[in-house]
Amino acid sequence: MPTLDPRTTALVLIDLQDGIVAGAKGPRSGEAVVETARNLAARFREKDAPVVLVHVGWRDEGEVPSRHIDQPSPIPPGGSPPAFYALVDGLREESDIVVLKHHWGAFTGTDLDL
């Protein structure tokens, strides 16, 4: 197991939001993934290493990612409910860095990229 230096290492958790975790298809359940993420985040915070939460959202109803992907998810009539986009309850702490992405990738075109 490599040794990670908390001064140069960050934990980046992507798409841990209610609407995505609920639809987890495996090999692990959404609950198991969230529990592991909570445990890892707690350990990183203990070491004062950054925890970055990346989630998807839109500035307005007309902004959606391209549907030109291999397996697009169905969009319910009227769009996804606001709760779909909420970060999993109890995951975020005040010291965390939160990044909003507007498309499928968590790096390109986000503050992580900049």
Backbone as XML, in Angstrom:
<?xml version="1.0"?>
<chain id="A" units="angstrom">
  <residue number="1" name="MET">
    <atom name="N" x="0.834" y="-1.174" z="0.000"/>
    <atom name="CA" x="0.000" y="0.000" z="0.000"/>
    <atom name="C" x="0.887" y="1.248" z="0.000"/>
  </residue>
  <residue number="2" name="PRO">
    <atom name="N" x="0.679" y="2.153" z="-0.949"/>
    <atom name="CA" x="1.512" y="3.358" z="-0.993"/>
    <atom name="C" x="1.185" y="4.285" z="0.181"/>
  </residue>
  <residue number="3" name="THR">
    <atom name="N" x="2.164" y="5.084" z="0.552"/>
    <atom name="CA" x="1.959" y="6.097" z="1.577"/>
    <atom name="C" x="1.565" y="7.381" z="0.883"/>
  </residue>
  <residue number="4" name="LEU">
    <atom name="N" x="0.453" y="7.977" z="1.327"/>
    <atom name="CA" x="-0.035" y="9.214" z="0.724"/>
    <atom name="C" x="0.268" y="10.382" z="1.646"/>
  </residue>
  <residue number="5" name="ASP">
    <atom name="N" x="0.813" y="11.439" z="1.085"/>
    <atom name="CA" x="1.130" y="12.637" z="1.852"/>
    <atom name="C" x="-0.099" y="13.544" z="1.858"/>
  </residue>
  <residue number="6" name="PRO">
    <atom name="N" x="-0.686" y="13.830" z="3.030"/>
    <atom name="CA" x="-1.897" y="14.653" z="3.070"/>
    <atom name="C" x="-1.684" y="16.086" z="2.586"/>
  </residue>
  <residue number="7" name="ARG">
    <atom name="N" x="-0.428" y="16.514" z="2.477"/>
    <atom name="CA" x="-0.168" y="17.861" z="1.955"/>
    <atom name="C" x="-0.298" y="17.915" z="0.442"/>
  </residue>
  <residue number="8" name="THR">
    <atom name="N" x="-0.226" y="16.748" z="-0.205"/>
    <atom name="CA" x="-0.264" y="16.730" z="-1.671"/>
    <atom name="C" x="-1.318" y="15.772" z="-2.220"/>
  </residue>
  <residue number="9" name="THR">
    <atom name="N" x="-2.209" y="15.308" z="-1.357"/>
    <atom name="CA" x="-3.215" y="14.334" z="-1.760"/>
    <atom name="C" x="-4.598" y="14.851" z="-1.404"/>
  </residue>
  <residue number="10" name="ALA">
    <atom name="N" x="-5.548" y="14.682" z="-2.309"/>
    <atom name="CA" x="-6.940" y="15.060" z="-2.050"/>
    <atom name="C" x="-7.830" y="13.861" z="-2.355"/>
  </residue>
  <residue number="11" name="LEU">
    <atom name="N" x="-8.947" y="13.809" z="-1.660"/>
    <atom name="CA" x="-9.980" y="12.820" z="-1.958"/>
    <atom name="C" x="-11.020" y="13.522" z="-2.816"/>
  </residue>
  <residue number="12" name="VAL">
    <atom name="N" x="-11.267" y="13.012" z="-4.011"/>
    <atom name="CA" x="-12.258" y="13.597" z="-4.908"/>
    <atom name="C" x="-13.415" y="12.605" z="-5.028"/>
  </residue>
  <residue number="13" name="LEU">
    <atom name="N" x="-14.573" y="13.010" z="-4.540"/>
    <atom name="CA" x="-15.786" y="12.176" z="-4.578"/>
    <atom name="C" x="-16.725" y="12.768" z="-5.625"/>
  </residue>
  <residue number="14" name="ILE">
    <atom name="N" x="-17.118" y="11.946" z="-6.576"/>
    <atom name="CA" x="-17.870" y="12.438" z="-7.730"/>
    <atom name="C" x="-19.270" y="11.835" z="-7.763"/>
  </residue>
  <residue number="15" name="ASP">
    <atom name="N" x="-20.273" y="12.699" z="-7.957"/>
    <atom name="CA" x="-21.673" y="12.311" z="-8.179"/>
    <atom name="C" x="-22.314" y="11.577" z="-7.007"/>
  </residue>
  <residue number="16" name="LEU">
    <atom name="N" x="-21.898" y="11.871" z="-5.788"/>
    <atom name="CA" x="-22.560" y="11.267" z="-4.631"/>
    <atom name="C" x="-23.743" y="12.155" z="-4.247"/>
  </residue>
  <residue number="17" name="GLN">
    <atom name="N" x="-24.752" y="12.068" z="-5.078"/>
    <atom name="CA" x="-25.971" y="12.839" z="-4.873"/>
    <atom name="C" x="-27.156" y="11.893" z="-4.933"/>
  </residue>
  <residue number="18" name="ASP">
    <atom name="N" x="-28.243" y="12.304" z="-4.287"/>
    <atom name="CA" x="-29.384" y="11.415" z="-4.073"/>
    <atom name="C" x="-29.865" y="10.702" z="-5.333"/>
  </residue>
  <residue number="19" name="GLY">
    <atom name="N" x="-30.051" y="11.414" z="-6.408"/>
    <atom name="CA" x="-30.612" y="10.814" z="-7.618"/>
    <atom name="C" x="-29.699" y="9.830" z="-8.308"/>
  </residue>
  <residue number="20" name="ILE">
    <atom name="N" x="-28.403" y="9.974" z="-8.106"/>
    <atom name="CA" x="-27.456" y="9.074" z="-8.760"/>
    <atom name="C" x="-27.189" y="7.851" z="-7.881"/>
  </residue>
  <residue number="21" name="VAL">
    <atom name="N" x="-26.977" y="8.069" z="-6.598"/>
    <atom name="CA" x="-26.707" y="6.950" z="-5.677"/>
    <atom name="C" x="-27.893" y="5.991" z="-5.642"/>
  </residue>
  <residue number="22" name="ALA">
    <atom name="N" x="-29.105" y="6.531" z="-5.701"/>
    <atom name="CA" x="-30.301" y="5.681" z="-5.648"/>
    <atom name="C" x="-30.367" y="4.719" z="-6.837"/>
  </residue>
  <residue number="23" name="GLY">
    <atom name="N" x="-29.767" y="5.097" z="-7.955"/>
    <atom name="CA" x="-29.811" y="4.256" z="-9.146"/>
    <atom name="C" x="-28.568" y="3.407" z="-9.347"/>
  </residue>
  <residue number="24" name="ALA">
    <atom name="N" x="-27.755" y="3.245" z="-8.306"/>
    <atom name="CA" x="-26.518" y="2.474" z="-8.433"/>
    <atom name="C" x="-26.815" y="1.067" z="-8.941"/>
  </residue>
  <residue number="25" name="LYS">
    <atom name="N" x="-26.046" y="0.635" z="-9.916"/>
    <atom name="CA" x="-26.286" y="-0.662" z="-10.547"/>
    <atom name="C" x="-25.254" y="-1.712" z="-10.134"/>
  </residue>
  <residue number="26" name="GLY">
    <atom name="N" x="-24.353" y="-1.400" z="-9.249"/>
    <atom name="CA" x="-23.398" y="-2.388" z="-8.769"/>
    <atom name="C" x="-22.058" y="-2.249" z="-9.417"/>
  </residue>
  <residue number="27" name="PRO">
    <atom name="N" x="-21.110" y="-2.975" z="-8.970"/>
    <atom name="CA" x="-21.224" y="-4.194" z="-8.185"/>
    <atom name="C" x="-21.529" y="-3.957" z="-6.705"/>
  </residue>
  <residue number="28" name="ARG">
    <atom name="N" x="-21.451" y="-2.704" z="-6.235"/>
    <atom name="CA" x="-21.781" y="-2.398" z="-4.836"/>
    <atom name="C" x="-23.034" y="-1.536" z="-4.810"/>
  </residue>
  <residue number="29" name="SER">
    <atom name="N" x="-23.766" y="-1.632" z="-3.730"/>
    <atom name="CA" x="-24.973" y="-0.813" z="-3.590"/>
    <atom name="C" x="-24.590" y="0.646" z="-3.376"/>
  </residue>
  <residue number="30" name="GLY">
    <atom name="N" x="-25.535" y="1.539" z="-3.664"/>
    <atom name="CA" x="-25.314" y="2.957" z="-3.414"/>
    <atom name="C" x="-24.990" y="3.226" z="-1.958"/>
  </residue>
  <residue number="31" name="GLU">
    <atom name="N" x="-25.676" y="2.526" z="-1.061"/>
    <atom name="CA" x="-25.438" y="2.708" z="0.373"/>
    <atom name="C" x="-24.012" y="2.312" z="0.748"/>
  </residue>
  <residue number="32" name="ALA">
    <atom name="N" x="-23.523" y="1.226" z="0.169"/>
    <atom name="CA" x="-22.159" y="0.770" z="0.460"/>
    <atom name="C" x="-21.132" y="1.777" z="-0.059"/>
  </residue>
  <residue number="33" name="VAL">
    <atom name="N" x="-21.381" y="2.332" z="-1.229"/>
    <atom name="CA" x="-20.472" y="3.322" z="-1.796"/>
    <atom name="C" x="-20.441" y="4.571" z="-0.912"/>
  </residue>
  <residue number="34" name="VAL">
    <atom name="N" x="-21.607" y="5.030" z="-0.473"/>
    <atom name="CA" x="-21.681" y="6.218" z="0.375"/>
    <atom name="C" x="-20.992" y="5.965" z="1.712"/>
  </residue>
  <residue number="35" name="GLU">
    <atom name="N" x="-21.196" y="4.815" z="2.296"/>
    <atom name="CA" x="-20.554" y="4.491" z="3.576"/>
    <atom name="C" x="-19.035" y="4.503" z="3.436"/>
  </residue>
  <residue number="36" name="THR">
    <atom name="N" x="-18.518" y="3.923" z="2.367"/>
    <atom name="CA" x="-17.076" y="3.931" z="2.126"/>
    <atom name="C" x="-16.586" y="5.364" z="1.935"/>
  </residue>
  <residue number="37" name="ALA">
    <atom name="N" x="-17.338" y="6.159" z="1.180"/>
    <atom name="CA" x="-16.961" y="7.555" z="0.952"/>
    <atom name="C" x="-16.931" y="8.333" z="2.265"/>
  </residue>
  <residue number="38" name="ARG">
    <atom name="N" x="-17.933" y="8.125" z="3.119"/>
    <atom name="CA" x="-17.954" y="8.809" z="4.423"/>
    <atom name="C" x="-16.724" y="8.438" z="5.255"/>
  </residue>
  <residue number="39" name="ASN">
    <atom name="N" x="-16.386" y="7.168" z="5.281"/>
    <atom name="CA" x="-15.223" y="6.714" z="6.055"/>
    <atom name="C" x="-13.925" y="7.294" z="5.504"/>
  </residue>
  <residue number="40" name="LEU">
    <atom name="N" x="-13.770" y="7.264" z="4.193"/>
    <atom name="CA" x="-12.572" y="7.844" z="3.583"/>
    <atom name="C" x="-12.493" y="9.344" z="3.848"/>
  </residue>
  <residue number="41" name="ALA">
    <atom name="N" x="-13.616" y="10.041" z="3.687"/>
    <atom name="CA" x="-13.643" y="11.486" z="3.908"/>
    <atom name="C" x="-13.263" y="11.820" z="5.346"/>
  </residue>
  <residue number="42" name="ALA">
    <atom name="N" x="-13.760" y="11.059" z="6.301"/>
    <atom name="CA" x="-13.425" y="11.298" z="7.707"/>
    <atom name="C" x="-11.926" y="11.144" z="7.935"/>
  </residue>
  <residue number="43" name="ARG">
    <atom name="N" x="-11.331" y="10.139" z="7.330"/>
    <atom name="CA" x="-9.881" y="9.921" z="7.498"/>
    <atom name="C" x="-9.072" y="11.039" z="6.856"/>
  </residue>
  <residue number="44" name="PHE">
    <atom name="N" x="-9.518" y="11.503" z="5.689"/>
    <atom name="CA" x="-8.820" y="12.616" z="5.034"/>
    <atom name="C" x="-8.931" y="13.882" z="5.875"/>
  </residue>
  <residue number="45" name="ARG">
    <atom name="N" x="-10.122" y="14.156" z="6.404"/>
    <atom name="CA" x="-10.309" y="15.354" z="7.234"/>
    <atom name="C" x="-9.462" y="15.291" z="8.500"/>
  </residue>
  <residue number="46" name="GLU">
    <atom name="N" x="-9.328" y="14.113" z="9.095"/>
    <atom name="CA" x="-8.482" y="13.951" z="10.287"/>
    <atom name="C" x="-7.043" y="14.366" z="10.000"/>
  </residue>
  <residue number="47" name="LYS">
    <atom name="N" x="-6.609" y="14.148" z="8.768"/>
    <atom name="CA" x="-5.239" y="14.476" z="8.364"/>
    <atom name="C" x="-5.140" y="15.866" z="7.741"/>
  </residue>
  <residue number="48" name="ASP">
    <atom name="N" x="-6.240" y="16.630" z="7.773"/>
    <atom name="CA" x="-6.313" y="17.961" z="7.148"/>
    <atom name="C" x="-6.011" y="17.910" z="5.653"/>
  </residue>
  <residue number="49" name="ALA">
    <atom name="N" x="-6.336" y="16.788" z="5.029"/>
    <atom name="CA" x="-6.211" y="16.668" z="3.574"/>
    <atom name="C" x="-7.538" y="17.083" z="2.949"/>
  </residue>
  <residue number="50" name="PRO">
    <atom name="N" x="-7.506" y="17.704" z="1.779"/>
    <atom name="CA" x="-8.747" y="18.191" z="1.178"/>
    <atom name="C" x="-9.699" y="17.083" z="0.748"/>
  </residue>
  <residue number="51" name="VAL">
    <atom name="N" x="-10.979" y="17.352" z="0.945"/>
    <atom name="CA" x="-12.056" y="16.505" z="0.440"/>
    <atom name="C" x="-12.819" y="17.361" z="-0.566"/>
  </residue>
  <residue number="52" name="VAL">
    <atom name="N" x="-12.923" y="16.854" z="-1.791"/>
    <atom name="CA" x="-13.586" y="17.583" z="-2.870"/>
    <atom name="C" x="-14.831" y="16.806" z="-3.270"/>
  </residue>
  <residue number="53" name="LEU">
    <atom name="N" x="-15.969" y="17.476" z="-3.231"/>
    <atom name="CA" x="-17.243" y="16.869" z="-3.639"/>
    <atom name="C" x="-17.649" y="17.478" z="-4.970"/>
  </residue>
  <residue number="54" name="VAL">
    <atom name="N" x="-17.719" y="16.654" z="-6.002"/>
    <atom name="CA" x="-18.106" y="17.111" z="-7.331"/>
    <atom name="C" x="-19.516" y="16.607" z="-7.602"/>
  </residue>
  <residue number="55" name="HIS">
    <atom name="N" x="-20.407" y="17.523" z="-7.973"/>
    <atom name="CA" x="-21.777" y="17.105" z="-8.279"/>
    <atom name="C" x="-22.253" y="17.815" z="-9.534"/>
  </residue>
  <residue number="56" name="VAL">
    <atom name="N" x="-23.259" y="17.230" z="-10.145"/>
    <atom name="CA" x="-23.795" y="17.778" z="-11.384"/>
    <atom name="C" x="-25.013" y="18.642" z="-11.072"/>
  </residue>
  <residue number="57" name="GLY">
    <atom name="N" x="-25.172" y="19.673" z="-11.839"/>
    <atom name="CA" x="-26.330" y="20.548" z="-11.708"/>
    <atom name="C" x="-26.362" y="21.517" z="-12.874"/>
  </residue>
  <residue number="58" name="TRP">
    <atom name="N" x="-27.418" y="22.262" z="-12.975"/>
    <atom name="CA" x="-27.608" y="23.159" z="-14.107"/>
    <atom name="C" x="-27.907" y="24.563" z="-13.593"/>
  </residue>
  <residue number="59" name="ARG">
    <atom name="N" x="-27.492" y="25.538" z="-14.365"/>
    <atom name="CA" x="-27.785" y="26.927" z="-14.010"/>
    <atom name="C" x="-29.247" y="27.248" z="-14.262"/>
  </residue>
  <residue number="60" name="ASP">
    <atom name="N" x="-29.820" y="26.617" z="-15.264"/>
    <atom name="CA" x="-31.233" y="26.834" z="-15.567"/>
    <atom name="C" x="-31.781" y="25.592" z="-16.253"/>
  </residue>
  <residue number="61" name="GLU">
    <atom name="N" x="-33.089" y="25.564" z="-16.476"/>
    <atom name="CA" x="-33.734" y="24.364" z="-17.033"/>
    <atom name="C" x="-33.275" y="24.041" z="-18.443"/>
  </residue>
  <residue number="62" name="GLY">
    <atom name="N" x="-32.775" y="25.019" z="-19.185"/>
    <atom name="CA" x="-32.354" y="24.774" z="-20.554"/>
    <atom name="C" x="-30.957" y="24.207" z="-20.677"/>
  </residue>
  <residue number="63" name="GLU">
    <atom name="N" x="-30.223" y="24.184" z="-19.589"/>
    <atom name="CA" x="-28.848" y="23.700" z="-19.618"/>
    <atom name="C" x="-28.814" y="22.220" z="-19.234"/>
  </residue>
  <residue number="64" name="VAL">
    <atom name="N" x="-28.507" y="21.374" z="-20.182"/>
    <atom name="CA" x="-28.380" y="19.942" z="-19.923"/>
    <atom name="C" x="-27.181" y="19.429" z="-20.719"/>
  </residue>
  <residue number="65" name="PRO">
    <atom name="N" x="-26.556" y="18.347" z="-20.260"/>
    <atom name="CA" x="-25.424" y="17.813" z="-21.015"/>
    <atom name="C" x="-25.874" y="17.172" z="-22.322"/>
  </residue>
  <residue number="66" name="SER">
    <atom name="N" x="-24.934" y="16.997" z="-23.191"/>
    <atom name="CA" x="-25.208" y="16.336" z="-24.461"/>
    <atom name="C" x="-25.773" y="14.941" z="-24.222"/>
  </residue>
  <residue number="67" name="ARG">
    <atom name="N" x="-26.721" y="14.535" z="-25.022"/>
    <atom name="CA" x="-27.295" y="13.191" z="-24.929"/>
    <atom name="C" x="-26.550" y="12.218" z="-25.848"/>
  </residue>
  <residue number="68" name="HIS">
    <atom name="N" x="-25.463" y="12.681" z="-26.465"/>
    <atom name="CA" x="-24.688" y="11.840" z="-27.370"/>
    <atom name="C" x="-23.667" y="11.032" z="-26.571"/>
  </residue>
  <residue number="69" name="ILE">
    <atom name="N" x="-24.162" y="10.030" z="-25.833"/>
    <atom name="CA" x="-23.317" y="9.149" z="-25.043"/>
    <atom name="C" x="-23.773" y="7.717" z="-25.276"/>
  </residue>
  <residue number="70" name="ASP">
    <atom name="N" x="-23.004" y="6.760" z="-24.791"/>
    <atom name="CA" x="-23.306" y="5.362" z="-25.093"/>
    <atom name="C" x="-24.620" y="4.876" z="-24.469"/>
  </residue>
  <residue number="71" name="GLN">
    <atom name="N" x="-24.952" y="5.286" z="-23.248"/>
    <atom name="CA" x="-26.186" y="4.841" z="-22.600"/>
    <atom name="C" x="-26.829" y="6.004" z="-21.854"/>
  </residue>
  <residue number="72" name="PRO">
    <atom name="N" x="-27.551" y="6.858" z="-22.558"/>
    <atom name="CA" x="-28.165" y="8.000" z="-21.863"/>
    <atom name="C" x="-29.231" y="7.543" z="-20.876"/>
  </residue>
  <residue number="73" name="SER">
    <atom name="N" x="-29.270" y="8.220" z="-19.736"/>
    <atom name="CA" x="-30.297" y="7.943" z="-18.740"/>
    <atom name="C" x="-31.600" y="8.609" z="-19.177"/>
  </residue>
  <residue number="74" name="PRO">
    <atom name="N" x="-32.727" y="7.963" z="-18.903"/>
    <atom name="CA" x="-33.992" y="8.597" z="-19.258"/>
    <atom name="C" x="-34.229" y="9.825" z="-18.388"/>
  </residue>
  <residue number="75" name="ILE">
    <atom name="N" x="-34.786" y="10.857" z="-18.984"/>
    <atom name="CA" x="-35.146" y="12.065" z="-18.249"/>
    <atom name="C" x="-36.651" y="12.020" z="-18.023"/>
  </residue>
  <residue number="76" name="PRO">
    <atom name="N" x="-37.082" y="12.091" z="-16.763"/>
    <atom name="CA" x="-38.522" y="12.021" z="-16.499"/>
    <atom name="C" x="-39.256" y="13.227" z="-17.080"/>
  </residue>
  <residue number="77" name="PRO">
    <atom name="N" x="-40.544" y="13.074" z="-17.399"/>
    <atom name="CA" x="-41.315" y="14.223" z="-17.885"/>
    <atom name="C" x="-41.231" y="15.367" z="-16.879"/>
  </residue>
  <residue number="78" name="GLY">
    <atom name="N" x="-40.942" y="16.551" z="-17.363"/>
    <atom name="CA" x="-40.802" y="17.695" z="-16.481"/>
    <atom name="C" x="-39.408" y="17.839" z="-15.892"/>
  </residue>
  <residue number="79" name="GLY">
    <atom name="N" x="-38.504" y="16.917" z="-16.244"/>
    <atom name="CA" x="-37.132" y="16.983" z="-15.745"/>
    <atom name="C" x="-36.955" y="16.284" z="-14.413"/>
  </residue>
  <residue number="80" name="SER">
    <atom name="N" x="-35.741" y="16.209" z="-13.990"/>
    <atom name="CA" x="-35.431" y="15.569" z="-12.712"/>
    <atom name="C" x="-35.843" y="16.476" z="-11.558"/>
  </residue>
  <residue number="81" name="PRO">
    <atom name="N" x="-36.353" y="15.896" z="-10.473"/>
    <atom name="CA" x="-36.729" y="16.716" z="-9.319"/>
    <atom name="C" x="-35.493" y="17.311" z="-8.658"/>
  </residue>
  <residue number="82" name="PRO">
    <atom name="N" x="-35.623" y="18.457" z="-7.973"/>
    <atom name="CA" x="-34.453" y="19.076" z="-7.326"/>
    <atom name="C" x="-33.716" y="18.140" z="-6.384"/>
  </residue>
  <residue number="83" name="ALA">
    <atom name="N" x="-34.420" y="17.238" z="-5.722"/>
    <atom name="CA" x="-33.760" y="16.308" z="-4.794"/>
    <atom name="C" x="-32.767" y="15.406" z="-5.519"/>
  </residue>
  <residue number="84" name="PHE">
    <atom name="N" x="-32.956" y="15.187" z="-6.819"/>
    <atom name="CA" x="-32.029" y="14.365" z="-7.600"/>
    <atom name="C" x="-30.609" y="14.908" z="-7.490"/>
  </residue>
  <residue number="85" name="TYR">
    <atom name="N" x="-30.501" y="16.230" z="-7.454"/>
    <atom name="CA" x="-29.200" y="16.895" z="-7.510"/>
    <atom name="C" x="-28.578" y="17.133" z="-6.136"/>
  </residue>
  <residue number="86" name="ALA">
    <atom name="N" x="-29.300" y="16.832" z="-5.060"/>
    <atom name="CA" x="-28.799" y="17.096" z="-3.714"/>
    <atom name="C" x="-27.673" y="16.139" z="-3.350"/>
  </residue>
  <residue number="87" name="LEU">
    <atom name="N" x="-26.619" y="16.679" z="-2.756"/>
    <atom name="CA" x="-25.553" y="15.816" z="-2.248"/>
    <atom name="C" x="-26.133" y="14.911" z="-1.173"/>
  </residue>
  <residue number="88" name="VAL">
    <atom name="N" x="-25.629" y="13.703" z="-1.088"/>
    <atom name="CA" x="-26.101" y="12.739" z="-0.103"/>
    <atom name="C" x="-26.036" y="13.381" z="1.286"/>
  </residue>
  <residue number="89" name="ASP">
    <atom name="N" x="-27.111" y="13.252" z="2.030"/>
    <atom name="CA" x="-27.241" y="13.868" z="3.339"/>
    <atom name="C" x="-26.107" y="13.448" z="4.281"/>
  </residue>
  <residue number="90" name="GLY">
    <atom name="N" x="-25.533" y="14.431" z="4.952"/>
    <atom name="CA" x="-24.506" y="14.150" z="5.950"/>
    <atom name="C" x="-23.119" y="13.931" z="5.396"/>
  </residue>
  <residue number="91" name="LEU">
    <atom name="N" x="-22.938" y="14.075" z="4.085"/>
    <atom name="CA" x="-21.617" y="13.834" z="3.498"/>
    <atom name="C" x="-20.735" y="15.079" z="3.578"/>
  </residue>
  <residue number="92" name="ARG">
    <atom name="N" x="-21.314" y="16.238" z="3.294"/>
    <atom name="CA" x="-20.543" y="17.473" z="3.209"/>
    <atom name="C" x="-20.240" y="18.053" z="4.587"/>
  </residue>
  <residue number="93" name="GLU">
    <atom name="N" x="-18.996" y="18.494" z="4.736"/>
    <atom name="CA" x="-18.570" y="19.225" z="5.927"/>
    <atom name="C" x="-18.130" y="20.615" z="5.470"/>
  </residue>
  <residue number="94" name="GLU">
    <atom name="N" x="-18.120" y="21.542" z="6.380"/>
    <atom name="CA" x="-17.816" y="22.932" z="6.023"/>
    <atom name="C" x="-16.449" y="23.096" z="5.364"/>
  </residue>
  <residue number="95" name="SER">
    <atom name="N" x="-15.482" y="22.284" z="5.741"/>
    <atom name="CA" x="-14.135" y="22.404" z="5.189"/>
    <atom name="C" x="-14.009" y="21.845" z="3.768"/>
  </residue>
  <residue number="96" name="ASP">
    <atom name="N" x="-15.009" y="21.128" z="3.286"/>
    <atom name="CA" x="-14.932" y="20.502" z="1.967"/>
    <atom name="C" x="-14.974" y="21.529" z="0.841"/>
  </residue>
  <residue number="97" name="ILE">
    <atom name="N" x="-14.369" y="21.157" z="-0.255"/>
    <atom name="CA" x="-14.430" y="21.948" z="-1.480"/>
    <atom name="C" x="-15.547" y="21.345" z="-2.327"/>
  </residue>
  <residue number="98" name="VAL">
    <atom name="N" x="-16.468" y="22.173" z="-2.789"/>
    <atom name="CA" x="-17.592" y="21.686" z="-3.588"/>
    <atom name="C" x="-17.459" y="22.244" z="-4.998"/>
  </residue>
  <residue number="99" name="VAL">
    <atom name="N" x="-17.522" y="21.352" z="-5.976"/>
    <atom name="CA" x="-17.393" y="21.720" z="-7.387"/>
    <atom name="C" x="-18.668" y="21.326" z="-8.109"/>
  </residue>
  <residue number="100" name="LEU">
    <atom name="N" x="-19.261" y="22.278" z="-8.796"/>
    <atom name="CA" x="-20.449" y="22.020" z="-9.609"/>
    <atom name="C" x="-20.005" y="21.787" z="-11.043"/>
  </residue>
  <residue number="101" name="LYS">
    <atom name="N" x="-20.423" y="20.667" z="-11.599"/>
    <atom name="CA" x="-20.126" y="20.390" z="-13.012"/>
    <atom name="C" x="-21.422" y="20.517" z="-13.797"/>
  </residue>
  <residue number="102" name="HIS">
    <atom name="N" x="-21.297" y="20.860" z="-15.060"/>
    <atom name="CA" x="-22.466" y="21.081" z="-15.908"/>
    <atom name="C" x="-22.563" y="20.079" z="-17.051"/>
  </residue>
  <residue number="103" name="HIS">
    <atom name="N" x="-21.732" y="19.061" z="-17.014"/>
    <atom name="CA" x="-21.750" y="18.034" z="-18.054"/>
    <atom name="C" x="-21.210" y="16.751" z="-17.466"/>
  </residue>
  <residue number="104" name="TRP">
    <atom name="N" x="-20.988" y="15.737" z="-18.286"/>
    <atom name="CA" x="-20.660" y="14.400" z="-17.787"/>
    <atom name="C" x="-19.318" y="14.338" z="-17.078"/>
  </residue>
  <residue number="105" name="GLY">
    <atom name="N" x="-18.331" y="15.070" z="-17.550"/>
    <atom name="CA" x="-17.000" y="14.981" z="-16.973"/>
    <atom name="C" x="-16.858" y="15.812" z="-15.712"/>
  </residue>
  <residue number="106" name="ALA">
    <atom name="N" x="-16.075" y="15.331" z="-14.764"/>
    <atom name="CA" x="-15.880" y="16.048" z="-13.507"/>
    <atom name="C" x="-14.686" y="16.994" z="-13.568"/>
  </residue>
  <residue number="107" name="PHE">
    <atom name="N" x="-13.892" y="16.929" z="-14.610"/>
    <atom name="CA" x="-12.685" y="17.738" z="-14.659"/>
    <atom name="C" x="-12.763" y="18.814" z="-15.732"/>
  </residue>
  <residue number="108" name="THR">
    <atom name="N" x="-13.009" y="18.457" z="-16.986"/>
    <atom name="CA" x="-12.996" y="19.430" z="-18.058"/>
    <atom name="C" x="-14.121" y="20.443" z="-17.885"/>
  </residue>
  <residue number="109" name="GLY">
    <atom name="N" x="-13.734" y="21.720" z="-17.908"/>
    <atom name="CA" x="-14.731" y="22.779" z="-17.828"/>
    <atom name="C" x="-15.254" y="23.054" z="-16.432"/>
  </residue>
  <residue number="110" name="THR">
    <atom name="N" x="-14.625" y="22.494" z="-15.398"/>
    <atom name="CA" x="-15.034" y="22.773" z="-14.010"/>
    <atom name="C" x="-13.904" y="23.527" z="-13.313"/>
  </residue>
  <residue number="111" name="ASP">
    <atom name="N" x="-14.132" y="23.900" z="-12.076"/>
    <atom name="CA" x="-13.081" y="24.550" z="-11.301"/>
    <atom name="C" x="-11.880" y="23.619" z="-11.082"/>
  </residue>
  <residue number="112" name="LEU">
    <atom name="N" x="-12.093" y="22.306" z="-11.143"/>
    <atom name="CA" x="-10.961" y="21.382" z="-11.044"/>
    <atom name="C" x="-10.025" y="21.564" z="-12.237"/>
  </residue>
  <residue number="113" name="ASP">
    <atom name="N" x="-10.609" y="21.818" z="-13.402"/>
    <atom name="CA" x="-9.825" y="22.054" z="-14.608"/>
    <atom name="C" x="-9.088" y="23.392" z="-14.493"/>
  </residue>
  <residue number="114" name="LEU">
    <atom name="N" x="-9.805" y="24.413" z="-14.066"/>
    <atom name="CA" x="-9.205" y="25.740" z="-13.980"/>
    <atom name="C" x="-8.150" y="25.803" z="-12.895"/>
  </residue>
</chain>
